[in-house]
Amino acid sequence: MKKKVDAAAFELVDFIHGEYQEVLNEVNEIKKEKIEGTAQDENELKERMSGLVTSSFYDQNLKDSLAMEMEGGDGLLLPHHLFPEVRQEIVKDEEFIKAFTILMFSNESTTGGGYVDFTVVWEDDKWKVDQIDTRPPDFDLTAAEVQKLYGNHKVTILEEKDATWGEEAVKVFTYKVEEDGEEKFFDIYRNNGQRFEVSGPELAEAEEEETAQVEAAEPVAAEGATGFAGKWKGKVLKKRTTEKLPLRVRLMVATNTLVKRYTVKVLRI
């Protein structure tokens, strides 16, 4: 009689960043081999993935998608950009089977993000992916969950503001992160986790003072070939103001670029 083998302890976060990441890495490697013309046949691919996913998961989810990839299509997109540290819900916790839900944040490739429902099983002395389903997001992220994105680094919520996602009215947190002596500022959509790095308060100050633009005033009429005097009146950026601004802001001032309070992209050098 075959001796029953106990399943190893299951650590959800470790599994997502470990075994599941191996699945994503292997799929990316298969795509690379397709481009290089060294792709394996179907049986070899199934054997190759058998150490990471169950046979049923391969047949129901990977087989057709990988075949489409081999033919030059774009048929495979496994959930990624996952954040089990932020929120997780254990649905089933049996010795040889685990089911749980975690968050997939929106970004350029996840097209809106969502809840991801995993089922993993203990098979061949390892935990393997058996089922994956996704659902649309409605996270309603909290300030405490935003903090979890950055571990021990300090996060300060600066404001909550109204925004839209498509036609949906949503809420956005603007927050500051202090990492390694540097401050960074972000907007995060509370409904789906989409994040953008934005400008900090020093840019708002530059805009409010209206000194980030050198503005020409009305010219003084005078006689001459041009009909105008050679003098112009206008606001000039004070030297003491530019000295206290960071270099990236001074660069924008020097190039006469309009400074906005919350710009999605921050100039870097």
C-alpha positions as CSV (number, residue, x, y, z in Angstrom):
1,M,0.0,0.0,0.0
2,K,1.4,3.4,-1.0
3,K,2.2,5.6,1.9
4,K,0.4,8.8,2.1
5,V,2.7,11.8,1.8
6,D,1.7,15.0,3.7
7,A,1.5,18.2,1.7
8,A,4.1,20.8,2.4
9,A,3.0,24.0,4.2
10,F,1.4,26.4,1.8
11,E,2.4,30.1,1.9
12,L,0.2,32.1,-0.4
13,V,2.6,35.1,-1.0
14,D,5.6,32.8,-1.5
15,F,3.6,30.7,-4.0
16,I,2.6,33.7,-6.1
17,H,6.1,35.1,-6.2
18,G,7.7,31.7,-6.5
19,E,5.9,28.8,-8.2
20,Y,3.4,31.0,-10.1
21,Q,6.1,33.4,-11.3
22,E,7.9,30.3,-12.7
23,V,4.8,29.6,-14.8
24,L,4.9,33.1,-16.2
25,N,8.6,32.9,-16.8
26,E,8.3,29.6,-18.6
27,V,5.5,30.9,-20.8
28,N,7.5,34.0,-21.7
29,E,10.5,31.7,-22.6
30,I,8.2,29.7,-24.9
31,K,7.1,32.9,-26.6
32,K,10.8,33.8,-27.1
33,E,11.6,30.4,-28.6
34,K,8.7,30.8,-31.0
35,I,10.2,34.1,-32.2
36,E,13.6,32.5,-32.5
37,G,12.2,29.5,-34.4
38,T,13.1,26.9,-31.8
39,A,9.6,26.1,-30.4
40,Q,8.9,22.6,-29.2
41,D,5.9,20.5,-30.3
42,E,2.7,20.1,-28.2
43,N,3.7,17.0,-26.3
44,E,7.1,18.5,-25.4
45,L,5.4,21.7,-24.2
46,K,2.9,19.8,-22.0
47,E,5.7,17.7,-20.4
48,R,7.7,20.9,-19.9
49,M,4.8,22.6,-18.0
50,S,3.8,19.5,-16.1
51,G,6.0,20.4,-13.2
52,L,4.2,23.7,-12.7
53,V,0.6,23.2,-13.6
54,T,-1.9,20.3,-13.6
55,S,-2.7,18.3,-16.7
56,S,-6.3,19.6,-16.7
57,F,-5.1,23.3,-16.4
58,Y,-2.8,22.7,-19.3
59,D,-5.5,21.1,-21.5
60,Q,-8.1,23.7,-20.6
61,N,-6.1,26.9,-20.5
62,L,-2.6,26.6,-22.0
63,K,-2.9,24.1,-24.9
64,D,-5.0,26.2,-27.3
65,S,-3.3,29.4,-26.3
66,L,0.2,28.1,-26.8
67,A,-0.9,26.6,-30.2
68,M,-2.1,30.1,-31.2
69,E,1.2,31.5,-30.1
70,M,3.0,29.0,-32.2
71,E,1.0,30.1,-35.2
72,G,1.9,33.7,-34.8
73,G,-1.2,34.9,-32.8
74,D,-1.5,36.5,-29.4
75,G,-3.6,34.1,-27.5
76,L,-2.0,33.8,-24.1
77,L,-2.3,36.3,-21.3
78,L,-2.1,34.8,-17.8
79,P,-2.9,37.1,-14.8
80,H,0.1,39.1,-13.7
81,H,0.9,42.3,-11.9
82,L,-0.5,40.6,-8.8
83,F,-0.5,41.9,-5.2
84,P,-1.2,39.2,-2.6
85,E,0.4,41.3,0.1
86,V,-2.2,44.0,-0.3
87,R,-5.3,41.8,0.1
88,Q,-6.1,38.1,0.0
89,E,-9.1,36.0,0.8
90,I,-8.8,32.3,1.6
91,V,-11.8,30.4,0.1
92,K,-10.7,26.8,0.7
93,D,-7.9,25.6,3.0
94,E,-7.7,21.8,2.9
95,E,-4.5,19.8,3.1
96,F,-4.2,19.0,-0.6
97,I,-6.1,21.9,-2.2
98,K,-6.1,25.6,-1.6
99,A,-8.4,28.2,-3.1
100,F,-7.9,31.9,-2.7
101,T,-8.5,35.4,-4.2
102,I,-6.0,38.1,-4.7
103,L,-5.8,41.4,-6.6
104,M,-4.4,42.1,-10.1
105,F,-3.8,45.8,-10.4
106,S,-4.6,47.6,-13.7
107,N,-1.7,48.7,-15.9
108,E,-0.9,48.9,-19.6
109,S,-1.1,45.1,-20.1
110,T,-3.8,43.9,-17.6
111,T,-6.4,46.1,-19.2
112,G,-8.3,47.1,-16.1
113,G,-7.1,44.6,-13.6
114,G,-9.4,42.5,-11.5
115,Y,-9.9,39.9,-8.8
116,V,-8.0,36.6,-9.6
117,D,-9.4,33.4,-8.2
118,F,-6.7,30.6,-7.8
119,T,-7.1,26.9,-7.1
120,V,-3.8,25.1,-6.4
121,V,-3.4,21.4,-5.6
122,W,-0.6,19.3,-4.1
123,E,0.5,16.9,-6.8
124,D,3.8,15.1,-7.4
125,D,5.2,16.5,-4.2
126,K,4.7,20.2,-5.2
127,W,2.0,22.8,-5.3
128,K,0.6,23.3,-8.8
129,V,-1.9,25.7,-10.5
130,D,-5.1,23.9,-11.2
131,Q,-7.6,26.7,-12.0
132,I,-7.5,30.4,-12.6
133,D,-10.5,32.7,-13.0
134,T,-10.7,36.5,-13.2
135,R,-13.5,39.0,-12.3
136,P,-13.8,42.7,-12.8
137,P,-12.3,45.0,-10.1
138,D,-14.2,47.1,-7.6
139,F,-11.4,47.1,-4.9
140,D,-12.2,50.3,-3.0
141,L,-8.6,50.3,-1.8
142,T,-7.9,51.7,1.7
143,A,-5.0,53.9,2.9
144,A,-3.7,51.0,4.9
145,E,-3.7,48.8,1.7
146,V,-1.7,51.4,-0.2
147,Q,0.8,51.4,2.6
148,K,1.2,47.6,2.1
149,L,2.5,48.2,-1.4
150,Y,5.7,49.8,0.1
151,G,6.6,47.6,3.1
152,N,8.4,49.6,5.7
153,H,8.7,52.8,3.6
154,K,6.5,55.6,4.9
155,V,3.4,56.5,2.9
156,T,1.4,59.7,3.5
157,I,-2.0,60.1,1.9
158,L,-2.2,63.7,0.8
159,E,-5.7,63.9,-0.6
160,E,-8.6,61.9,-2.0
161,K,-10.2,63.3,-5.2
162,D,-12.9,62.5,-7.6
163,A,-12.0,61.1,-11.1
164,T,-13.5,59.0,-13.8
165,W,-12.6,55.6,-15.2
166,G,-14.3,55.4,-18.6
167,E,-17.8,56.6,-17.7
168,E,-17.5,55.4,-14.1
169,A,-17.1,57.9,-11.2
170,V,-14.2,56.8,-9.0
171,K,-12.0,57.9,-6.2
172,V,-8.2,58.5,-6.4
173,F,-5.7,58.8,-3.6
174,T,-2.7,61.2,-4.1
175,Y,0.1,60.1,-1.8
176,K,3.8,60.5,-1.0
177,V,6.3,57.7,-0.5
178,E,9.6,58.2,1.2
179,E,12.2,55.8,-0.1
180,D,16.0,55.9,0.6
181,G,15.9,59.6,1.4
182,E,13.8,60.5,-1.7
183,E,10.2,61.6,-1.9
184,K,8.0,60.3,-4.8
185,F,4.4,61.2,-5.5
186,F,1.7,59.0,-7.0
187,D,-2.0,58.9,-7.9
188,I,-3.7,55.5,-7.4
189,Y,-7.2,54.6,-8.5
190,R,-9.0,53.1,-5.6
191,N,-11.2,50.9,-7.8
192,N,-8.5,49.1,-9.8
193,G,-5.1,49.9,-8.4
194,Q,-3.8,51.8,-11.5
195,R,-0.9,54.0,-10.4
196,F,0.8,57.0,-12.0
197,E,3.8,58.9,-10.8
198,V,2.9,62.6,-10.5
199,S,4.5,65.8,-9.6
200,G,4.9,66.9,-6.0
201,P,3.9,70.1,-4.2
202,E,7.0,72.0,-5.3
203,L,5.5,72.0,-8.9
204,A,2.2,73.3,-7.5
205,E,4.1,76.2,-5.8
206,A,5.8,77.1,-9.1
207,E,2.4,77.2,-10.9
208,E,0.6,79.1,-8.2
209,E,3.3,81.8,-8.2
210,E,3.1,82.0,-12.0
211,T,6.8,82.4,-12.1
212,A,7.5,79.2,-14.1
213,Q,6.6,81.1,-17.2
214,V,8.3,84.3,-18.4
215,E,5.3,86.3,-19.5
216,A,5.6,89.2,-21.9
217,A,3.4,92.2,-21.2
218,E,2.1,94.9,-23.6
219,P,5.0,96.6,-25.4
220,V,5.7,100.3,-25.0
221,A,4.9,102.2,-28.2
222,A,7.8,104.2,-29.6
223,E,9.0,105.5,-32.9
224,G,11.5,103.5,-34.9
225,A,11.8,101.0,-37.7
226,T,9.7,98.4,-35.8
227,G,7.2,100.8,-34.3
228,F,8.1,99.4,-30.8
229,A,10.6,100.3,-28.2
230,G,13.3,97.7,-27.3
231,K,11.9,97.3,-23.8
232,W,9.3,94.9,-22.6
233,K,7.6,94.6,-19.3
234,G,6.8,91.2,-17.8
235,K,7.2,88.9,-14.8
236,V,10.6,87.4,-14.4
237,L,11.3,84.3,-12.4
238,K,13.1,85.3,-9.2
239,K,16.5,83.7,-8.7
240,R,15.7,82.8,-5.1
241,T,12.6,80.9,-6.3
242,T,14.5,78.8,-8.8
243,E,17.2,77.9,-6.3
244,K,14.7,76.2,-4.0
245,L,13.1,74.2,-6.7
246,P,14.5,70.8,-7.7
247,L,16.6,70.5,-10.8
248,R,13.9,68.9,-12.9
249,V,11.6,71.9,-12.3
250,R,14.4,74.4,-13.1
251,L,14.9,72.6,-16.4
252,M,11.3,73.0,-17.2
253,V,11.5,76.7,-16.3
254,A,14.6,77.2,-18.5
255,T,12.8,75.7,-21.5
256,N,9.7,77.8,-20.8
257,T,7.5,74.7,-20.3
258,L,4.2,75.2,-18.5
259,V,4.3,73.5,-15.1
260,K,1.1,71.7,-14.0
261,R,0.3,70.6,-10.4
262,Y,-0.4,67.0,-11.3
263,T,1.3,65.9,-14.5
264,V,1.3,62.1,-15.2
265,K,4.9,62.1,-16.3
266,V,7.6,63.7,-14.3
267,L,10.8,64.8,-16.1
268,R,13.9,63.0,-14.9
269,I,17.5,63.4,-15.8
